[in-house]
Amino acid sequence: MLVKRFQDAKPYDAPNHRGVSGLRLQGFEEGGPTNQWLGYSQFLPGGGAGPDATPFEKVYVVLEGEMTVIVGGQETVLVAMDSCTIEPGEVREIVNRSNHVCKMLVVIPYPPKVN
């Protein structure tokens, strides 16, 4: 078992993100998860990401606040304890349109290994 304390989480910068502070809670360390990593993102009002797509799926879980997820022109607002899966190759944009910080967990598989 690998225990990581929140106080020891390291920040990371995600491409094409704005108005966000990201912390890696689990992943990319010895003894950690082998299939995916777990991030904690805090989006300021007006913050967000995209539009863009990745070759792997992602799972978003809103812990606090709300986040608008836009896929295929359709907007869905996620609130506390709502979650969604973004399919591989699916173009998505996320925007915090509220006046409160949105706190989210993000589960992402590791990138493929290049030989």
C-alpha positions in Angstrom: 0.0 0.0 0.0 1.2 3.5 -0.8 -0.1 6.3 1.3 0.4 9.8 0.1 -0.6 12.8 2.2 -2.3 15.8 0.7 0.4 18.0 2.1 2.9 16.1 0.0 1.0 16.3 -3.3 3.1 17.9 -6.1 1.7 20.5 -8.5 1.5 19.9 -12.2 0.7 22.0 -15.2 -1.8 20.5 -17.7 -1.6 21.7 -21.3 -4.3 24.0 -22.6 -5.7 24.6 -19.1 -6.4 28.1 -17.7 -7.2 29.4 -14.2 -6.4 26.1 -12.5 -4.2 24.7 -9.9 -3.5 21.0 -10.3 -2.0 18.6 -7.7 -1.0 15.0 -8.4 -2.4 12.9 -5.6 -1.3 9.5 -6.9 0.8 8.3 -9.8 4.2 8.4 -11.4 5.9 7.1 -8.2 7.4 3.8 -7.0 4.7 1.6 -5.4 1.9 3.8 -6.8 -0.9 2.9 -9.3 0.2 1.0 -12.4 -2.6 1.9 -14.8 -3.6 5.5 -14.1 -2.8 8.6 -12.0 -5.1 10.8 -10.0 -5.2 14.6 -10.1 -6.9 17.2 -8.0 -7.8 20.3 -9.8 -9.1 23.6 -8.4 -10.6 25.8 -11.2 -11.1 29.5 -10.5 -14.2 31.2 -11.8 -13.8 31.5 -15.6 -11.1 28.8 -15.5 -11.3 25.7 -17.7 -9.6 23.6 -20.3 -9.8 22.9 -24.1 -11.3 22.6 -26.4 -9.1 19.6 -27.2 -9.0 15.8 -27.2 -6.7 13.1 -26.0 -6.0 9.6 -27.2 -7.1 8.1 -23.9 -10.2 8.4 -21.7 -10.5 10.6 -18.6 -12.9 10.6 -15.7 -13.9 13.8 -14.0 -15.5 13.9 -10.5 -16.7 17.2 -9.2 -16.2 17.4 -5.4 -17.3 21.0 -4.9 -18.8 23.8 -7.0 -19.9 23.2 -10.6 -18.3 22.6 -14.0 -19.8 23.0 -17.5 -18.6 20.2 -19.8 -19.1 20.8 -23.5 -19.0 17.9 -25.9 -20.3 17.9 -29.5 -21.9 21.3 -28.9 -24.0 19.9 -25.9 -23.4 21.5 -22.5 -23.8 19.6 -19.3 -23.3 21.1 -15.9 -21.8 18.8 -13.3 -22.2 19.6 -9.6 -20.9 18.0 -6.4 -20.4 14.2 -6.7 -21.4 14.2 -10.4 -18.9 12.5 -12.7 -18.4 11.9 -16.4 -16.2 9.9 -18.7 -14.6 11.6 -21.7 -14.0 9.0 -24.4 -10.6 8.7 -26.3 -10.5 11.2 -29.1 -13.7 13.0 -27.9 -13.3 16.8 -28.1 -14.3 18.4 -24.9 -14.1 21.8 -23.3 -14.7 22.5 -19.6 -15.5 25.9 -18.1 -16.2 27.0 -14.6 -19.0 29.5 -15.2 -19.8 30.0 -11.5 -18.4 32.5 -9.0 -17.0 29.7 -6.9 -13.9 27.5 -7.1 -14.7 24.1 -8.7 -12.8 21.3 -7.1 -12.4 18.1 -9.2 -10.7 14.7 -9.2 -9.4 13.6 -12.5 -8.4 10.0 -13.3 -6.2 9.6 -16.4 -4.3 6.5 -17.7 -0.6 6.7 -18.1 0.6 7.6 -21.5 1.7 4.7 -23.7 5.3 3.6 -23.3 7.5 4.4 -26.3 10.1 1.8 -27.1 
